């Protein structure tokens, strides 16, 4: 039997509040993370993802507090990312109630961190969060290549995103959260070309993120190779429910929980 497709709301958290923007910019308040998490748990979300979008050192304790309060209220797997710089950060987040931990910027700076985390906690705990954008030439035209970025999408790395995802999987990442910066918040649909490109190089579970705007956007992402679909603003602002997305996937012939 096919593995059920997971539907995952994403809570981008800044200073203890959920925020959402477009292309990672112009963030606006979307509510209390614990209240939203409780709502999504009741709606039938398969997992929750928390991303600390600023991850400043002064904000770190706020993140732990949000994770603890959410874990006490919601009983589905919780992935937390943002600002994870060392193995001990993973330990602290797991103790606070996270089930999985996402890494991005620190892993690019030191790829060995991926192996270190996987060796200590197991690959099933480790999610590579890849913020990806299309390369563009000097005139602004897309080149057909993808670049991975750091610091919440604010800094380019020069790294080929497809090759980076493949390397991270080899080092021990158990899952890849594939964030399309170009599609983020646009509601124009997922970046199917990006999903297909990464799926062609990795066998670990792939979470598609960025661009969801209608129930009809989710099944094509799965057809392109995603094992899970993630969305934020369409859920936060009541445009779609988890149930509506699952119904759409089911009507497409895809297995859901």
Secondary structure, DSSP 8 states (H G I E B T S, - for coil): ----BEEEEEEEEETTEEEEEETTEEEEEEEEHHHHHHHHHHHT-SEEEEEESS--GGGHHHHHHHHHHHHHH--SEEEEESS--SHHHHHHHHHHT-SEEEE-HHHHH-THHHHHHHHHH-GGGEEEEEEEEEEE-TTS-EEEEEEEEETTTTEEEEEEHHHHHHHHHHHT--EEEEEETTTTTT-S---HHHHHHHHTT--SEEEEES---STHHHHHHHHHT-SEEEESHHHHTTS--HHHHHHHHHHTT--B-
